Amino acid sequence: MTTTEFRTTFERASREYDEEFKRALVAEITSAICKASMVTDSDLRVIALRVGETCEALTTLLISFAAMSPHFDVPSHLREFAENTAKRIRRDVAKARAEGVWDHHFGARKGGSA
């Protein structure tokens, strides 16, 4: 997907929740992370994923974007968002680890560090 295809119109951006936009945004973010993670000192195409730093950066961005929304001025809305997000992280990470979703692509079961 090119940047032009990813961009949206104001009319579309101001409509209801857009699942297609979310998927495109996830793809763009993933691409940026992979591009930033490519090593420069190898003849091979190697990506060294810095999982801790990436999770921290994404958490910082999540908080920053949530802070832009007046919806979260209501304490109960913020609490519900935080609780639901925490539940989703616990559930989906455990499920992905149990299913071995990333084992083949990134050797996630191998352990170790760069």
N, CA and C atoms as an extended XYZ file, in Angstrom:
342
Properties=species:S:1:pos:R:3:atomname:S:1:resname:S:1:resid:I:1 pbc="F F F"
N         0.845       -1.171        0.000 N   MET     1
C         0.000        0.000        0.000 CA  MET     1
C         0.890        1.232        0.000 C   MET     1
N         0.591        2.145       -0.879 N   THR     2
C         1.381        3.366       -0.934 CA  THR     2
C         0.828        4.398        0.035 C   THR     2
N         1.615        5.419        0.300 N   THR     3
C         1.174        6.481        1.211 CA  THR     3
C        -0.093        7.144        0.690 C   THR     3
N        -0.186        7.337       -0.614 N   THR     4
C        -1.375        7.966       -1.200 CA  THR     4
C        -2.617        7.116       -0.954 C   THR     4
N        -2.492        5.790       -1.083 N   GLU     5
C        -3.621        4.905       -0.840 CA  GLU     5
C        -4.030        4.916        0.624 C   GLU     5
N        -3.054        5.115        1.497 N   PHE     6
C        -3.313        5.080        2.926 CA  PHE     6
C        -4.032        6.341        3.397 C   PHE     6
N        -3.760        7.455        2.766 N   ARG     7
C        -4.358        8.714        3.199 CA  ARG     7
C        -5.861        8.667        2.994 C   ARG     7
N        -6.568        9.562        3.664 N   THR     8
C        -8.019        9.516        3.638 CA  THR     8
C        -8.591       10.901        3.366 C   THR     8
N        -9.853       10.940        3.034 N   THR     9
C       -10.532       12.224        2.836 CA  THR     9
C       -11.091       12.704        4.173 C   THR     9
N       -11.399       13.997        4.244 N   PHE    10
C       -11.982       14.534        5.471 CA  PHE    10
C       -13.343       13.893        5.735 C   PHE    10
N       -14.128       13.705        4.669 N   GLU    11
C       -15.461       13.103        4.826 CA  GLU    11
C       -15.347       11.722        5.453 C   GLU    11
N       -14.415       10.919        4.958 N   ARG    12
C       -14.238        9.570        5.498 CA  ARG    12
C       -13.694        9.622        6.922 C   ARG    12
N       -12.770       10.530        7.175 N   ALA    13
C       -12.157       10.635        8.506 CA  ALA    13
C       -13.157       11.079        9.560 C   ALA    13
N       -14.186       11.789        9.168 N   SER    14
C       -15.148       12.304       10.150 CA  SER    14
C       -16.375       11.404       10.312 C   SER    14
N       -16.377       10.267        9.621 N   ARG    15
C       -17.467        9.299        9.771 CA  ARG    15
C       -17.236        8.428       10.992 C   ARG    15
N       -18.016        7.381       11.074 N   GLU    16
C       -17.911        6.416       12.174 CA  GLU    16
C       -16.587        5.659       12.114 C   GLU    16
N       -16.379        4.780       13.088 N   TYR    17
C       -15.172        3.963       13.177 CA  TYR    17
C       -14.915        3.264       11.853 C   TYR    17
N       -13.668        3.240       11.424 N   ASP    18
C       -13.305        2.720       10.108 CA  ASP    18
C       -12.298        1.583       10.267 C   ASP    18
N       -12.775        0.348       10.185 N   GLU    19
C       -11.929       -0.837       10.351 CA  GLU    19
C       -10.848       -0.909        9.274 C   GLU    19
N       -11.172       -0.528        8.053 N   GLU    20
C       -10.192       -0.549        6.964 CA  GLU    20
C        -9.037        0.418        7.251 C   GLU    20
N        -9.366        1.591        7.771 N   PHE    21
C        -8.326        2.561        8.134 CA  PHE    21
C        -7.444        1.993        9.237 C   PHE    21
N        -8.056        1.324       10.217 N   LYS    22
C        -7.285        0.723       11.300 CA  LYS    22
C        -6.298       -0.306       10.764 C   LYS    22
N        -6.757       -1.168        9.865 N   ARG    23
C        -5.870       -2.182        9.287 CA  ARG    23
C        -4.712       -1.537        8.526 C   ARG    23
N        -5.014       -0.490        7.768 N   ALA    24
C        -3.970        0.201        7.015 CA  ALA    24
C        -2.985        0.877        7.964 C   ALA    24
N        -3.486        1.442        9.041 N   LEU    25
C        -2.629        2.094       10.024 CA  LEU    25
C        -1.718        1.082       10.723 C   LEU    25
N        -2.256       -0.076       11.080 N   VAL    26
C        -1.444       -1.141       11.681 CA  VAL    26
C        -0.336       -1.559       10.712 C   VAL    26
N        -0.662       -1.693        9.442 N   ALA    27
C         0.342       -2.066        8.441 CA  ALA    27
C         1.432       -1.003        8.329 C   ALA    27
N         1.052        0.261        8.342 N   GLU    28
C         2.025        1.355        8.243 CA  GLU    28
C         2.934        1.395        9.477 C   GLU    28
N         2.359        1.219       10.646 N   ILE    29
C         3.145        1.228       11.887 CA  ILE    29
C         4.111        0.045       11.899 C   ILE    29
N         3.628       -1.130       11.516 N   THR    30
C         4.475       -2.320       11.458 CA  THR    30
C         5.614       -2.114       10.474 C   THR    30
N         5.323       -1.535        9.337 N   SER    31
C         6.353       -1.256        8.339 CA  SER    31
C         7.405       -0.292        8.890 C   SER    31
N         6.965        0.735        9.595 N   ALA    32
C         7.908        1.697       10.184 CA  ALA    32
C         8.799        1.027       11.231 C   ALA    32
N         8.223        0.159       12.043 N   ILE    33
C         9.007       -0.550       13.065 CA  ILE    33
C        10.038       -1.457       12.394 C   ILE    33
N         9.633       -2.191       11.373 N   CYS    34
C        10.570       -3.076       10.673 CA  CYS    34
C        11.671       -2.276        9.987 C   CYS    34
N        11.319       -1.173        9.371 N   LYS    35
C        12.323       -0.329        8.707 CA  LYS    35
C        13.337        0.200        9.724 C   LYS    35
N        12.855        0.658       10.867 N   ALA    36
C        13.749        1.183       11.904 CA  ALA    36
C        14.588        0.084       12.537 C   ALA    36
N        14.155       -1.175       12.427 N   SER    37
C        14.830       -2.302       13.076 CA  SER    37
C        15.817       -3.022       12.165 C   SER    37
N        15.941       -2.591       10.917 N   MET    38
C        16.875       -3.251       10.006 CA  MET    38
C        18.306       -2.904       10.412 C   MET    38
N        19.136       -3.927       10.509 N   VAL    39
C        20.520       -3.688       10.903 CA  VAL    39
C        21.307       -3.176        9.698 C   VAL    39
N        22.325       -2.393        9.982 N   THR    40
C        23.113       -1.778        8.912 CA  THR    40
C        24.441       -2.472        8.671 C   THR    40
N        24.829       -3.383        9.542 N   ASP    41
C        26.157       -3.983        9.443 CA  ASP    41
C        26.114       -5.465        9.060 C   ASP    41
N        25.202       -5.811        8.176 N   SER    42
C        25.099       -7.194        7.728 CA  SER    42
C        24.857       -7.216        6.227 C   SER    42
N        25.449       -8.216        5.561 N   ASP    43
C        25.199       -8.399        4.132 CA  ASP    43
C        23.820       -9.014        3.901 C   ASP    43
N        23.265       -9.590        4.945 N   LEU    44
C        21.930      -10.185        4.876 CA  LEU    44
C        20.892       -9.144        5.263 C   LEU    44
N        19.657       -9.383        4.860 N   ARG    45
C        18.560       -8.514        5.286 CA  ARG    45
C        18.109       -9.008        6.656 C   ARG    45
N        18.553       -8.319        7.709 N   VAL    46
C        18.292       -8.741        9.079 CA  VAL    46
C        17.528       -7.646        9.799 C   VAL    46
N        16.509       -8.065       10.521 N   ILE    47
C        15.752       -7.154       11.371 CA  ILE    47
C        15.978       -7.581       12.813 C   ILE    47
N        16.432       -6.672       13.631 N   ALA    48
C        16.616       -6.938       15.055 CA  ALA    48
C        15.509       -6.198       15.803 C   ALA    48
N        14.446       -6.920       16.117 N   LEU    49
C        13.312       -6.294       16.797 CA  LEU    49
C        13.664       -6.022       18.252 C   LEU    49
N        13.570       -4.783       18.659 N   ARG    50
C        13.806       -4.381       20.039 CA  ARG    50
C        12.428       -4.345       20.704 C   ARG    50
N        12.004       -5.484       21.221 N   VAL    51
C        10.634       -5.645       21.705 CA  VAL    51
C        10.337       -4.702       22.874 C   VAL    51
N        11.240       -4.629       23.831 N   GLY    52
C        11.006       -3.760       24.985 CA  GLY    52
C        10.852       -2.308       24.591 C   GLY    52
N        11.797       -1.815       23.779 N   GLU    53
C        11.738       -0.425       23.349 CA  GLU    53
C        10.512       -0.147       22.486 C   GLU    53
N        10.176       -1.116       21.631 N   THR    54
C         9.011       -0.948       20.766 CA  THR    54
C         7.725       -0.899       21.582 C   THR    54
N         7.587       -1.794       22.553 N   CYS    55
C         6.392       -1.784       23.411 CA  CYS    55
C         6.296       -0.470       24.186 C   CYS    55
N         7.422        0.012       24.694 N   GLU    56
C         7.423        1.291       25.423 CA  GLU    56
C         7.039        2.446       24.509 C   GLU    56
N         7.584        2.462       23.291 N   ALA    57
C         7.260        3.528       22.345 CA  ALA    57
C         5.777        3.499       21.970 C   ALA    57
N         5.252        2.308       21.711 N   LEU    58
C         3.839        2.194       21.353 CA  LEU    58
C         2.929        2.581       22.519 C   LEU    58
N         3.338        2.229       23.744 N   THR    59
C         2.570        2.625       24.926 CA  THR    59
C         2.570        4.145       25.075 C   THR    59
N         3.731        4.763       24.866 N   THR    60
C         3.813        6.224       24.924 CA  THR    60
C         2.890        6.865       23.898 C   THR    60
N         2.878        6.309       22.686 N   LEU    61
C         1.995        6.850       21.649 CA  LEU    61
C         0.528        6.621       21.981 C   LEU    61
N         0.191        5.451       22.510 N   LEU    62
C        -1.184        5.169       22.903 CA  LEU    62
C        -1.664        6.190       23.931 C   LEU    62
N        -0.841        6.436       24.930 N   ILE    63
C        -1.197        7.408       25.971 CA  ILE    63
C        -1.336        8.800       25.371 C   ILE    63
N        -0.411        9.167       24.497 N   SER    64
C        -0.460       10.493       23.877 CA  SER    64
C        -1.734       10.685       23.068 C   SER    64
N        -2.106        9.674       22.296 N   PHE    65
C        -3.316        9.792       21.494 CA  PHE    65
C        -4.568        9.801       22.364 C   PHE    65
N        -4.601        8.986       23.399 N   ALA    66
C        -5.756        9.001       24.305 CA  ALA    66
C        -5.883       10.359       24.980 C   ALA    66
N        -4.750       10.968       25.306 N   ALA    67
C        -4.768       12.276       25.974 CA  ALA    67
C        -5.312       13.378       25.070 C   ALA    67
N        -5.346       13.151       23.773 N   MET    68
C        -5.894       14.143       22.839 CA  MET    68
C        -7.417       14.142       22.811 C   MET    68
N        -8.027       13.134       23.387 N   SER    69
C        -9.479       12.990       23.295 CA  SER    69
C       -10.186       13.508       24.543 C   SER    69
N       -11.119       14.445       24.360 N   PRO    70
C       -11.899       14.932       25.498 CA  PRO    70
C       -12.751       13.835       26.141 C   PRO    70
N       -12.950       12.744       25.429 N   HIS    71
C       -13.710       11.611       25.968 CA  HIS    71
C       -13.110       11.142       27.294 C   HIS    71
N       -11.792       11.229       27.392 N   PHE    72
C       -11.102       10.732       28.584 CA  PHE    72
C       -11.019       11.758       29.708 C   PHE    72
N       -11.676       12.886       29.545 N   ASP    73
C       -11.808       13.839       30.658 CA  ASP    73
C       -12.727       13.275       31.739 C   ASP    73
N       -13.542       12.323       31.358 N   VAL    74
C       -14.449       11.661       32.299 CA  VAL    74
C       -13.687       10.491       32.917 C   VAL    74
N       -13.430       10.529       34.221 N   PRO    75
C       -12.624        9.478       34.856 CA  PRO    75
C       -13.112        8.063       34.589 C   PRO    75
N       -14.416        7.850       34.554 N   SER    76
C       -14.924        6.493       34.311 CA  SER    76
C       -14.603        6.022       32.894 C   SER    76
N       -14.576        6.940       31.926 N   HIS    77
C       -14.222        6.563       30.563 CA  HIS    77
C       -12.751        6.148       30.483 C   HIS    77
N       -11.896        6.905       31.148 N   LEU    78
C       -10.475        6.578       31.162 CA  LEU    78
C       -10.234        5.245       31.866 C   LEU    78
N       -10.895        5.041       32.995 N   ARG    79
C       -10.741        3.794       33.749 CA  ARG    79
C       -11.209        2.604       32.911 C   ARG    79
N       -12.355        2.728       32.256 N   GLU    80
C       -12.877        1.644       31.427 CA  GLU    80
C       -11.912        1.336       30.269 C   GLU    80
N       -11.382        2.371       29.630 N   PHE    81
C       -10.418        2.189       28.539 CA  PHE    81
C        -9.172        1.464       29.039 C   PHE    81
N        -8.637        1.892       30.165 N   ALA    82
C        -7.421        1.283       30.723 CA  ALA    82
C        -7.670       -0.178       31.109 C   ALA    82
N        -8.793       -0.444       31.749 N   GLU    83
C        -9.098       -1.813       32.166 CA  GLU    83
C        -9.325       -2.728       30.970 C   GLU    83
N       -10.073       -2.252       29.980 N   ASN    84
C       -10.331       -3.064       28.789 CA  ASN    84
C        -9.055       -3.303       27.985 C   ASN    84
N        -8.207       -2.294       27.919 N   THR    85
C        -6.935       -2.440       27.209 CA  THR    85
C        -6.046       -3.456       27.921 C   THR    85
N        -5.971       -3.377       29.241 N   ALA    86
C        -5.159       -4.327       30.013 CA  ALA    86
C        -5.675       -5.755       29.821 C   ALA    86
N        -6.988       -5.950       29.856 N   LYS    87
C        -7.565       -7.283       29.650 CA  LYS    87
C        -7.238       -7.806       28.254 C   LYS    87
N        -7.355       -6.933       27.269 N   ARG    88
C        -7.094       -7.329       25.891 CA  ARG    88
C        -5.634       -7.723       25.708 C   ARG    88
N        -4.728       -6.972       26.300 N   ILE    89
C        -3.300       -7.293       26.198 CA  ILE    89
C        -3.030       -8.656       26.823 C   ILE    89
N        -3.518       -8.872       28.046 N   ARG    90
C        -3.284      -10.162       28.708 CA  ARG    90
C        -3.842      -11.318       27.890 C   ARG    90
N        -5.066      -11.172       27.427 N   ARG    91
C        -5.737      -12.243       26.683 CA  ARG    91
C        -5.056      -12.503       25.341 C   ARG    91
N        -4.812      -11.451       24.568 N   ASP    92
C        -4.308      -11.628       23.213 CA  ASP    92
C        -2.832      -12.029       23.164 C   ASP    92
N        -2.024      -11.533       24.097 N   VAL    93
C        -0.618      -11.954       24.139 CA  VAL    93
C        -0.540      -13.424       24.530 C   VAL    93
N        -1.291      -13.820       25.556 N   ALA    94
C        -1.284      -15.227       25.984 CA  ALA    94
C        -1.752      -16.130       24.847 C   ALA    94
N        -2.782      -15.738       24.142 N   LYS    95
C        -3.300      -16.530       23.031 CA  LYS    95
C        -2.267      -16.641       21.914 C   LYS    95
N        -1.639      -15.536       21.540 N   ALA    96
C        -0.635      -15.546       20.471 CA  ALA    96
C         0.577      -16.391       20.858 C   ALA    96
N         1.001      -16.302       22.116 N   ARG    97
C         2.134      -17.118       22.573 CA  ARG    97
C         1.765      -18.597       22.547 C   ARG    97
N         0.554      -18.938       23.014 N   ALA    98
C         0.121      -20.339       23.041 CA  ALA    98
C        -0.008      -20.916       21.637 C   ALA    98
N        -0.449      -20.103       20.696 N   GLU    99
C        -0.629      -20.561       19.322 CA  GLU    99
C         0.671      -20.514       18.520 C   GLU    99
N         1.711      -19.893       19.070 N   GLY   100
C         2.987      -19.793       18.364 CA  GLY   100
C         2.916      -18.919       17.129 C   GLY   100
N         2.087      -17.896       17.190 N   VAL   101
C         1.838      -17.033       16.034 CA  VAL   101
C         3.127      -16.492       15.413 C   VAL   101
N         4.077      -16.072       16.215 N   TRP   102
C         5.285      -15.420       15.691 CA  TRP   102
C         6.503      -16.334       15.672 C   TRP   102
N         6.356      -17.583       16.045 N   ASP   103
C         7.500      -18.488       16.124 CA  ASP   103
C         8.226      -18.646       14.784 C   ASP   103
N         7.482      -18.876       13.740 N   HIS   104
C         8.084      -19.128       12.432 CA  HIS   104
C         8.759      -17.880       11.865 C   HIS   104
N         8.077      -16.748       11.951 N   HIS   105
C         8.573      -15.524       11.325 CA  HIS   105
C         9.758      -14.914       12.063 C   HIS   105
N         9.690      -14.895       13.380 N   PHE   106
C        10.691      -14.156       14.143 CA  PHE   106
C        11.433      -14.998       15.174 C   PHE   106
N        11.213      -16.291       15.198 N   GLY   107
C        11.918      -17.137       16.151 CA  GLY   107
C        11.611      -16.777       17.590 C   GLY   107
N        10.365      -16.460       17.890 N   ALA   108
C         9.978      -15.970       19.200 CA  ALA   108
C        10.186      -16.981       20.316 C   ALA   108
N        10.253      -18.245       20.029 N   ARG   109
C        10.453      -19.262       21.062 CA  ARG   109
C        11.920      -19.493       21.388 C   ARG   109
N        12.809      -18.934       20.606 N   LYS   110
C        14.230      -19.203       20.764 CA  LYS   110
C        14.846      -18.489       21.948 C   LYS   110
N        14.230      -17.405       22.401 N   GLY   111
C        14.797      -16.662       23.528 CA  GLY   111
C        16.065      -15.944       23.133 C   GLY   111
N        16.861      -15.584       24.115 N   GLY   112
C        18.112      -14.902       23.829 CA  GLY   112
C        17.895      -13.427       23.617 C   GLY   112
N        18.982      -12.754       23.301 N   SER   113
C        18.906      -11.323       23.049 CA  SER   113
C        19.976      -10.941       22.036 C   SER   113
N        19.799       -9.790       21.453 N   ALA   114
C        20.745       -9.316       20.435 CA  ALA   114
C        22.016       -8.818       21.077 C   ALA   114
